[in-house]
């Protein structure tokens, strides 16, 4: 009986040794990090703060008025454009050298007034920008205004909203 116990104990010891030597562990490490970007702010420039197509005379045929983001106006045949134009300039502040994208809440807005609303298809001077080493950048907004044939005379207005996010 003693020899059976001895052999059993020796067998268990050998079996345990076999499992211990067959199971090897290896480890490795990796660094973990996170960069918190500065909150983006977008403000409207105090002097260039509206999208103003100027004064438009409509001859009964309607047409379009294009005002580029560089403040260059073109009127289609049937429209006479006069007066001063303005394009809004937006200033961005955020993390230096970070890339950002620019879009609109709505690419088409409506100007409302005494007659039928007029659509404006918005354009931006940039879809993507890299903020400067100081963390700043600017962009301007233009658009194409659709004037209906026989558009009622008067002042029309609306609002546009820009969206700037980190890429």
Contact map, one row per residue, 1 for C-alpha under 8 A:
11111000000000000000000000000000000000000000000000000000000000000000000000000000000000000000000000000000000000000000000000000000000000000000000000000000000000000000000
11111100000000000000000000000000000000000000000000000000000000000000000000000000000000000000000000000000000000000000000000000000000000000000000000000000000000000000000
11111110000000000000000000000000000000000000000000000000000000000000000000000000000000000000000000000000000000000000000000000000000000000000000000000000000000000000000
11111111000000000000000000000000000000000000000000000000000000000000000000000000000000000000000000000000000000000000000000000000000000000000000000000000000000000000000
11111111100000000000000000000000000000000000000000000000000000000000000000000000000000000000000000000000000000000000000000000000000000000000000000000000000000000000000
01111111110000000000000000000000000000000000000000000000000000000000000000000000000000000000000000000000000000000000000000000000000000000000000000000000000000000000000
00111111111000000000000000000000000000000000000000000000000000000000000000000000000000000000000000000000000000000000000000000000000000000000000000000000000000000000000
00011111111100000000000000000000000000000000000000000000000000000000000000000000000000000000000000000000000000000000000000000000000000000000000000000000000000000000000
00001111111110000000000000000000000000000000000000000000000000000000000000000000000000000000000000000000000000000000000000000000000000000000000000000000000000000000000
00000111111111000000000000000000000000000000000000000000000000000000000000000000000000000000000000000000000000000000000000000000000000000000000000000000000000000000000
00000011111111100000000000000000000000000000000000000000000000000000000000000000000000000000000000000000000000000000000000000000000000000000000000000000000000000000000
00000001111111110000000000000000000000000000000000000000000000000000000000000000000000000000000000000000000000000000000000000000000000000000000000000000000000000000000
00000000111111111000000000000000000000000000000000000000000000000000000000000000000000000000000000000000000000000000000000000000000000000000000000000000000000000000000
00000000011111111100000000000000000000000000000000000000000000000000000000000000000000000000000000000000000000000000000000000000000000000000000000000000000000000000000
00000000001111111110000000000000000000000000000000000000000000000000000000000000000000000000000000000000000000000000000000000000000000000000000000000000000000000000000
00000000000111111111000000000000000000000000000000000000000000000000000000000000000000000000000000000000000000000000000000000000000000000000000000000000000000000000000
00000000000011111111100000000000000000000000000000000000000000000000000000000000000000000000000000000000000000000000000000000000000000000000000000000000000000000000000
00000000000001111111110000000000000000000000000000000000000000000000000000000000000000000000000000000000000000000000000000000000000000000000000000000000000000000000000
00000000000000111111111000000000000000000000000000000000000000000000000000000000000000000000000000000000000000000000000000000000000000000000000000000000000000000000000
00000000000000011111111100000000000000000000000000000000000000000000000000000000000000000000000000000000000000000000000000000000000000000000000000000000000000000000000
00000000000000001111111100000000000000000000000000000000000000000000000000000000000000000000000000000000000000000000000000000000000000000000000000000000000000000000000
00000000000000000111111100000000000000000000000000000000000000000000000000000000000000000000000000000000000000000000000000000000000000000000000000000000000000000000000
00000000000000000011111110000000000000000000000000000000000000000000000000000000000000000000000000000000000000000000000000000000000000000000000000000000000000000000000
00000000000000000001111111000000000000000000000000000000000000000000000000000000000000000000000000000000000000000000000000000000000000000000000000000000000000000000000
00000000000000000000001111100000000000000000000000000000000000000000000000000000000000000000000000000000000000000000000000000000000000000000000000000000000000000000000
00000000000000000000000111110000000000000000000000000000000000000000000000000000000000000000000000000000000000000000000000000000000000000000000000000000000000000000000
00000000000000000000000011111000000000000000000000000000000000000000000000000000000000000000000000000000000000000000000000000000000000000000000000000000000000000000000
00000000000000000000000001111100000000000000000000000000000000000000000000000000000000000000000000000000000000000000000000000000000000000000000000000000000000000000000
00000000000000000000000000111110000000000000000000000000000000000000000000000000000000000000000000000000000000000000000000000000000000000000000000000000000000000000000
00000000000000000000000000011111000000000000000000000000000000000000000000000000000000000000000000000000000000000000000000000000000000000000000000000000000000000000000
00000000000000000000000000001111100000000000000000000000000000000000000000000000000000000000000000000000000000000000000000000000000000000000000000000000000000000000000
00000000000000000000000000000111110000000000000000000000000000000000000000000000000000000000000000000000000000000000000000000000000000000000000000000000000000000000000
00000000000000000000000000000011111000000000000000000000000000000000000000000000000000000000000000000000000000000000000000000000000000000000000000000000000000000000000
00000000000000000000000000000001111100000000000000000000000000000000000000000000000000000000000000000000000000000000000000000000000000000000000000000000000000000000000
00000000000000000000000000000000111110000000000000000000000000000000000000000000000000000000000000000000000000000000000000000000000000000000000000000000000000000000000
00000000000000000000000000000000011111000000000000000000000000000000000000000000000000000000000000000000000000000000000000000000000000000000000000000000000000000000000
00000000000000000000000000000000001111100000000000000000000000000000000000000000000000000000011000000000000000000000000000000000000000000000000000000000000000000000000
00000000000000000000000000000000000111110000000000000000000000000000000000000000000000000000011000000000000000000000000000000000000000000000000000000000000000000000000
00000000000000000000000000000000000011111000000000000000000000000000000000000000000000000000011000000000000000000000000000000000000000000000000000000000000000000000000
00000000000000000000000000000000000001111100000000000000000000000000000000000000000000000001111000000000000000000000000000000000000000000000000000000000000000000001100
00000000000000000000000000000000000000111110000000000000000000000000000000000000000000000001110000000000000000000000000000000000000000000000000000000000000000000000000
00000000000000000000000000000000000000011111000000000000000000000000000000000000000000000111100000000000000000000000000000000000000000000000000000000000000000000001000
00000000000000000000000000000000000000001111100000000000000000000000000000000000000000000111000000000000000000000000000000000000000000000000000000000000000000000000000
00000000000000000000000000000000000000000111110110000000000000000000000000000000000000011110000000000000000000000000000000000000000000000000000000000000000000000000000
00000000000000000000000000000000000000000011111110000000000000000000000000000000000000011110000000000000000000000000000000000000000000000000000000000000000000000000000
00000000000000000000000000000000000000000001111110000000000000000000000000000000000000000000000000000000000000000000000000000000000000000000000000000000000000000000000
00000000000000000000000000000000000000000000111110000000000000000000000000000000000000000000000000000000000000000000000000000000000000000000000000000000000000000000000
00000000000000000000000000000000000000000001111111000000000000000000000000000000000001111000000000000000000000000000000000000000000000000000000000000000000000000000000
00000000000000000000000000000000000000000001111111100000000000000000000000000000000001111000000000000000000000000000000000000000000000000000000000000000000000000000000
00000000000000000000000000000000000000000000000111110000000000000000000000000000000001110000000000000000000000000000000000000000000000000000000000000000000000000000000
00000000000000000000000000000000000000000000000011111000000000000000000000000000000011110000000000000000000000000000000000000000000000000000110000000000000000000000000
00000000000000000000000000000000000000000000000001111100000000000000000000000000000111100000000000000000000000000000000000000000000000000000000000000000000000000000000
00000000000000000000000000000000000000000000000000111111000000001010000010000000000111000000000000000000000000000000000000000000000000000000000000000000000000000000000
00000000000000000000000000000000000000000000000000011111000000000000000000000000111111000000000000000000000000000000000000000000000000000000000000000000000000000000000
00000000000000000000000000000000000000000000000000001111100000000000000000000000111100000000000000000000000000000000000000000000000000000000000000000000000000000000000
00000000000000000000000000000000000000000000000000001111110000000000000000000011110000000000000000000000000000000000000000000000000000000000000000000000000000000000000
00000000000000000000000000000000000000000000000000000011111000000000000000000011100000000000000000000000000000000000000000000000000000000000000000000000000000000000000
00000000000000000000000000000000000000000000000000000001111111000000000000000111000000000000000000000000000000000000000000000000000000000000000000101110000000000000000
00000000000000000000000000000000000000000000000000000000111111000000000000000110000000000000000000000000000000000000000000000000000000000000000000001100000000000000000
00000000000000000000000000000000000000000000000000000000011111000000000000000100000000000000000000000000000000000000000000000000000000000000000000001110000000000000000
00000000000000000000000000000000000000000000000000000000011111100000000000000100000000000000000000000000000000000000000000000000000000000000000000011100000000000000000
00000000000000000000000000000000000000000000000000000000011111110000000000000110000000000000000000000000000000000000000000000000000000000000000001111110000000000000000
00000000000000000000000000000000000000000000000000000000000011111000000000111110000000000000000000000000000000000000000000000000000000000000000001111000000000000000000
00000000000000000000000000000000000000000000000000000000000001111100000000110010000000000000000000000000000000000000000000000000000000000000000111100000000000000000000
00000000000000000000000000000000000000000000000000001000000000111110000011110000000000000000000000000000000000000000000000000000000000000000000111100000000000000000000
00000000000000000000000000000000000000000000000000000000000000011111000111100000000000000000000000000000000000000000000000000000000000000000011110000000000000000000000
00000000000000000000000000000000000000000000000000001000000000001111111111000000000000100000000000000000000000000000000000000000000000000000011100000000000000000000000
00000000000000000000000000000000000000000000000000000000000000000111111110000000000000000000000000000000000000000000000000100000000000000000111000000000000000000000000
00000000000000000000000000000000000000000000000000000000000000000011111100000000000000100000000000000000000000000000000000111000000000000001111000000000000000000000000
00000000000000000000000000000000000000000000000000000000000000000011111100000000000000100000000000000000000000000000000000001000000000000001010000000000000000000000000
00000000000000000000000000000000000000000000000000000000000000000011111110000000000011100000000000000000000000000000000000000000000000000000010000000000000000000000000
00000000000000000000000000000000000000000000000000000000000000000111111111000000000000000000000000000000000000000000000000000000000000000000000000000000000000000000000
00000000000000000000000000000000000000000000000000001000000000001111001111100000000010000000000000000000000000000000000000000000000000000000000000000000000000000000000
00000000000000000000000000000000000000000000000000000000000000001110000111110000000000000000000000000000000000000000000000000000000000000000000000000000000000000000000
00000000000000000000000000000000000000000000000000000000000000111100000011111011100000000000000000000000000000000000000000000000000000000000000000000000000000000000000
00000000000000000000000000000000000000000000000000000000000000111000000001111110000000000000000000000000000000000000000000000000000000000000000000000000000000000000000
00000000000000000000000000000000000000000000000000000000000000100000000000111110000000000000000000000000000000000000000000000000000000000000000000000000000000000000000
00000000000000000000000000000000000000000000000000000000011111100000000000011111000000000000000000000000000000000000000000000000000000000000000000000000000000000000000
00000000000000000000000000000000000000000000000000000001111001110000000000111111100000000000000000000000000000000000000000000000000000000000000000000000000000000000000
00000000000000000000000000000000000000000000000000000001110000000000000000100111110000000000000000000000000000000000000000000000000000000000000000000000000000000000000
00000000000000000000000000000000000000000000000000000111100000000000000000100011111000000000000000000000000000000000000000000000000000000000000000000000000000000000000
00000000000000000000000000000000000000000000000000000111000000000000000000000001111100000000000000000000000000000000000000000000000000000000000000000000000000000000000
00000000000000000000000000000000000000000000000000000110000000000000000000000000111110000000000000000000000000000000000000000000000000000000000000000000000000000000000
00000000000000000000000000000000000000000000000000011110000000000000000000000000011111000000000000000000000000000000000000000000000000000000000000000000000000000000000
00000000000000000000000000000000000000000000000000111100000000000000001010000000001111100000000000000000000000000000000000000000000000000000000000000000000000000000000
00000000000000000000000000000000000000000000000111111100000000000000001000000000000111110000000000000000000000000000000000000000000000000000000000000000000000000000000
00000000000000000000000000000000000000000000000111110000000000000010111000000000000011111000000000000000000000000000000000000000000000000001110000000000000000000000000
00000000000000000000000000000000000000000001100111100000000000000000000000000000000001111100000000000000000000000000000000000000000000000001110000000000000000000000000
00000000000000000000000000000000000000000001100110000000000000000000000000000000000000111110000000000000000000000000000000000000000000000111100000000000000000000000000
00000000000000000000000000000000000000000111100000000000000000000000000000000000000000011111000000000000000000000000000000000000000000000111000000000000000000000000000
00000000000000000000000000000000000000000111100000000000000000000000000000000000000000001111100000000000000000000000000000000000000000011110000000000000000000000000000
00000000000000000000000000000000000000011110000000000000000000000000000000000000000000000111110000000000000000000000000000000000001000011100000000000000000000000000000
00000000000000000000000000000000000000011100000000000000000000000000000000000000000000000011111000000000000000000000000000000000001000111000000000000000000000000000000
00000000000000000000000000000000000011111000000000000000000000000000000000000000000000000001111101000000000000000000000000000000001000110000000000000000000000000000000
00000000000000000000000000000000000011110000000000000000000000000000000000000000000000000000111111000000000000000000000000000000001000100000000000000000000000000000000
00000000000000000000000000000000000000000000000000000000000000000000000000000000000000000000011111000000000000000000000000000000001111110000000000000000000000000000000
00000000000000000000000000000000000000000000000000000000000000000000000000000000000000000000001111100000000000000000000000000000011111100000000000000000000000000000000
00000000000000000000000000000000000000000000000000000000000000000000000000000000000000000000011111110000000000000000000000000000011100100000000000000000000000000000011
00000000000000000000000000000000000000000000000000000000000000000000000000000000000000000000000011111000000000000000000000000001111000000000000000000000000000000000011
00000000000000000000000000000000000000000000000000000000000000000000000000000000000000000000000001111100000000000000000000000001111000000000000000000000000000000001111
00000000000000000000000000000000000000000000000000000000000000000000000000000000000000000000000000111110000000000000000000000011100000000000000000000000000000000001111
00000000000000000000000000000000000000000000000000000000000000000000000000000000000000000000000000011111000000000000000000010111100000000000000000000000000000000111100
00000000000000000000000000000000000000000000000000000000000000000000000000000000000000000000000000001111101000000000000000010010000000000000000000000000000000000111000
00000000000000000000000000000000000000000000000000000000000000000000000000000000000000000000000000000111111000000000000000000000000000000000000000000000000000011110000
00000000000000000000000000000000000000000000000000000000000000000000000000000000000000000000000000000011111000000000000000000000000000000000000000000000000000011110000
00000000000000000000000000000000000000000000000000000000000000000000000000000000000000000000000000000001111110000000000000000000000000000000000000000000000000011000000
00000000000000000000000000000000000000000000000000000000000000000000000000000000000000000000000000000011111110000000000011100000000000000000000000000000000000000000000
00000000000000000000000000000000000000000000000000000000000000000000000000000000000000000000000000000000011111000000001111000000000000000000000000000000000000000000000
00000000000000000000000000000000000000000000000000000000000000000000000000000000000000000000000000000000011111100000001111000000000000000000000000000000000001110000000
00000000000000000000000000000000000000000000000000000000000000000000000000000000000000000000000000000000000111110000111100000000000000000000000000000000000011000000000
00000000000000000000000000000000000000000000000000000000000000000000000000000000000000000000000000000000000011111000111100000000000000000000000000000000000111100000000
00000000000000000000000000000000000000000000000000000000000000000000000000000000000000000000000000000000000001111111110000000000000000000000000000000000000111000000000
00000000000000000000000000000000000000000000000000000000000000000000000000000000000000000000000000000000000000111111100000000000000000000000000000000000011110000000000
00000000000000000000000000000000000000000000000000000000000000000000000000000000000000000000000000000000000000011111000000000000000000000000000000000001111100000000000
00000000000000000000000000000000000000000000000000000000000000000000000000000000000000000000000000000000000000011111100000000000000000000000000000000011110000000000000
00000000000000000000000000000000000000000000000000000000000000000000000000000000000000000000000000000000000000011111110000000000000000000000000000000011000000000000000
00000000000000000000000000000000000000000000000000000000000000000000000000000000000000000000000000000000000001111011111000000000000000000000000000000000000100000000000
00000000000000000000000000000000000000000000000000000000000000000000000000000000000000000000000000000000000001110001111100000000000000000000000011110000000000000000000
00000000000000000000000000000000000000000000000000000000000000000000000000000000000000000000000000000000000111100000111110000000000000000000000011100000000000000000000
00000000000000000000000000000000000000000000000000000000000000000000000000000000000000000000000000000000000111100000011111000000000000000000001111000000000000000000000
00000000000000000000000000000000000000000000000000000000000000000000000000000000000000000000000000000000001110000000001111100000000000000000001110000000000000000000000
00000000000000000000000000000000000000000000000000000000000000000000000000000000000000000000000000000000001110000000000111110000000000000000111100000000000000000000000
00000000000000000000000000000000000000000000000000000000000000000001100000000000000000000000000000000000001000000000000011111000000000000000111000000000000000000000000
00000000000000000000000000000000000000000000000000000000000000000000100000000000000000000000000000000110000000000000000001111110000000000011110000000000000000000000000
00000000000000000000000000000000000000000000000000000000000000000000110000000000000000000000000000000000000000000000000000111110000000000011110000000000000000000000000
00000000000000000000000000000000000000000000000000000000000000000000000000000000000000000000000000000100000000000000000000011111100000000011000000000000000000000000000
00000000000000000000000000000000000000000000000000000000000000000000000000000000000000000000000000001110000000000000000000011111100000000000000000000000000000000000000
00000000000000000000000000000000000000000000000000000000000000000000000000000000000000000000000000111100000000000000000000000111110000000000000000000000000000000000000
00000000000000000000000000000000000000000000000000000000000000000000000000000000000000000000000000111100000000000000000000000111111000001000000000000000000000000000000
00000000000000000000000000000000000000000000000000000000000000000000000000000000000000000000000011110000000000000000000000000001111100001000000000000000000000000000000
00000000000000000000000000000000000000000000000000000000000000000000000000000000000000000001111111110000000000000000000000000000111111111000000000000000000000000000000
00000000000000000000000000000000000000000000000000000000000000000000000000000000000000000000000111000000000000000000000000000000011111111000000000000000000000000000000
00000000000000000000000000000000000000000000000000000000000000000000000000000000000000000000000110000000000000000000000000000000001111110000000000000000000000000000000
00000000000000000000000000000000000000000000000000000000000000000000000000000000000000000000000110000000000000000000000000000000001111110000000000000000000000000000000
00000000000000000000000000000000000000000000000000000000000000000000000000000000000000000000111111000000000000000000000000000000001111111000000000000000000000000000000
00000000000000000000000000000000000000000000000000000000000000000000000000000000000000000011110100000000000000000000000000000000001111111100000000000000000000000000000
00000000000000000000000000000000000000000000000000000000000000000000000000000000000000000011100000000000000000000000000000000000111100111110000000000000000000000000000
00000000000000000000000000000000000000000000000000000000000000000000000000000000000000001111000000000000000000000000000000000000000000011111000000000000000000000000000
00000000000000000000000000000000000000000000000000000000000000000000000000000000000000001110000000000000000000000000000000011100000000001111100000000000000000000000000
00000000000000000000000000000000000000000000000000000000000000000000110000000000000000111100000000000000000000000000000000011100000000000111110000000000000000000000000
00000000000000000000000000000000000000000000000000100000000000000001100000000000000000111000000000000000000000000000000001111000000000000011111000000000000000000000000
00000000000000000000000000000000000000000000000000100000000000000111111000000000000000110000000000000000000000000000000001111000000000000001111100000000000000000000000
00000000000000000000000000000000000000000000000000000000000000000111100000000000000000000000000000000000000000000000000111100000000000000000111110000000000000000000000
00000000000000000000000000000000000000000000000000000000000000011110000000000000000000000000000000000000000000000000000111000000000000000000011111000000000000000000000
00000000000000000000000000000000000000000000000000000000000000011100000000000000000000000000000000000000000000000000011110000000000000000000001111100000000000000000000
00000000000000000000000000000000000000000000000000000000000001111000000000000000000000000000000000000000000000000000011100000000000000000000000111110000000000000000000
00000000000000000000000000000000000000000000000000000000010001111000000000000000000000000000000000000000000000000000011000000000000000000000000011111010000000000000000
00000000000000000000000000000000000000000000000000000000000011100000000000000000000000000000000000000000000000000000010000000000000000000000000001111110000000000000000
00000000000000000000000000000000000000000000000000000000011111100000000000000000000000000000000000000000000000000000000000000000000000000000000000111110000000000000000
00000000000000000000000000000000000000000000000000000000011111000000000000000000000000000000000000000000000000000000000000000000000000000000000000011111000000000000000
00000000000000000000000000000000000000000000000000000000010101000000000000000000000000000000000000000000000000000011000000000000000000000000000000111111100000000000000
00000000000000000000000000000000000000000000000000000000000000000000000000000000000000000000000000000000000000000111000000000000000000000000000000000111110000000000000
00000000000000000000000000000000000000000000000000000000000000000000000000000000000000000000000000000000000000000110000000000000000000000000000000000011111000000000000
00000000000000000000000000000000000000000000000000000000000000000000000000000000000000000000000000000000000000001110000000000000000000000000000000000001111100000000000
00000000000000000000000000000000000000000000000000000000000000000000000000000000000000000000000000000000000000001100000000000000000000000000000000000000111110000000000
00000000000000000000000000000000000000000000000000000000000000000000000000000000000000000000000000000000000000111100100000000000000000000000000000000000011111000000000
00000000000000000000000000000000000000000000000000000000000000000000000000000000000000000000000000000000000001111000000000000000000000000000000000000000001111100000000
00000000000000000000000000000000000000000000000000000000000000000000000000000000000000000000000000000000000011110000000000000000000000000000000000000000000111110000000
00000000000000000000000000000000000000000000000000000000000000000000000000000000000000000000000000000000000010100000000000000000000000000000000000000000000011111000000
00000000000000000000000000000000000000000000000000000000000000000000000000000000000000000000000000000001110010000000000000000000000000000000000000000000000001111100000
00000000000000000000000000000000000000000000000000000000000000000000000000000000000000000000000000000001110000000000000000000000000000000000000000000000000000111110000
00000000000000000000000000000000000000000000000000000000000000000000000000000000000000000000000000000111100000000000000000000000000000000000000000000000000000011111000
00000000000000000000000000000000000000000000000000000000000000000000000000000000000000000000000000000111100000000000000000000000000000000000000000000000000000001111100
00000000000000000000000000000000000000010100000000000000000000000000000000000000000000000000000000011110000000000000000000000000000000000000000000000000000000000111110
00000000000000000000000000000000000000010000000000000000000000000000000000000000000000000000000000011100000000000000000000000000000000000000000000000000000000000011111
00000000000000000000000000000000000000000000000000000000000000000000000000000000000000000000000001111000000000000000000000000000000000000000000000000000000000000001111
00000000000000000000000000000000000000000000000000000000000000000000000000000000000000000000000001111000000000000000000000000000000000000000000000000000000000000000111
